[in-house]
Amino acid sequence: MLMNGKWVADWQPVQAKDEKGGFVRQTSSFRNWITPDGSPGPTGEGGFEVEAGRYHLYVALICPWASRTLIGRKLKKLDDVVSVSVLDPELSDEGWRFGEEQDPVNGAIYLHEIYTRADPAVSGRATVPVLWDKKSGTIVSNESAEILRMMNSGFGDLADASIDLYPTQLREQIDALNDEIYPKLNNGVYRAGFATTQVAYDEAVVDVFDMLDVLERRLADGRSFLFGDEVTEADVRLFVTLVRFDAAYHGLFKCNVRRIADYPSLSRYLTSFLGLPGVRETVSLDHIKRGYYSVKALNPTGIVPIGPELPWAA
């Protein structure tokens, strides 16, 4: 991680623990917003106004948080508005790195260089996604939930208005469901995988499968998405965890009570979401497996399993 702008070696996935030995996720450090008129968003400062070609997204296809933003970009048809760099899936001793295709914007080798360009004294982990402003040479945001909402409404007329991932009439319900799914499932799999005590692991795994059971019942009526026939940000946030579950979380993260393949409604939902325009382009099973199995704290040998065979990956 970075300490006062300097890279500290021996990267570890668990930077903080609670009193039970449970995994505590780092809070995002850059929280500005792109808005149609450049005014401040709910957090951070203003000045980041809409302009085609001005913004660049740094992502890794292994990462569910980064994939949220990629899917938002695809669904809102912002491919020609916001450029993208995909980092190498395998974590190095200096964290995320650029592969054969170097960083076209800043010429960086490692993602942490992007952070120190924005703030030479920054401390914390250099995480994806990162939304970069080419014009002012700084990070707009590294908070995936907020970048997803920027993709939905921050780009004004440059985005496809036919899809609204955060419709006014559903916002209260979306927020409530997000608040359930995030700690129990989205972050729950990480709480299980990076737990340092049996108690912390047991609590996390119970949360994961309780939430999956709730979602299976919710989707059992045949609805296309969580709130009916229209896709929302809650679906995006759920999908990125489901699509990684059987390939990584089930085995490597010890979430092995059941697979998503064992849930008929969730399996149908997963396949249906993959069929949305552009979504499949954001998913790489190869990157997911190589990325997660490169975490030395969980897999010291670095061996990547051949399986599992997944129906949606055919």
Secondary structure by P-SEA (a helix, b strand, c coil): ccccccccccccccccccccbbbbbbcccbbbbbccccccccccccccccccccbbbbbbcccaaaaaaaaaaaaacccccbbbbbccccccccccccccccccccccccaaaaaaaacccccccccccbbbbccccccccccaaaaaaaaaccccccccccccccccccaaaaaaaaaaaaccccaaaaaaaacccaaaaaaaaaaaaaaaaaaaaaacccccccccccccaaaaaaaaaaaacccccccccccccccccccaaaaaaaaaaaacccccccccaaaaaaaaaacccccccccccccccccccc
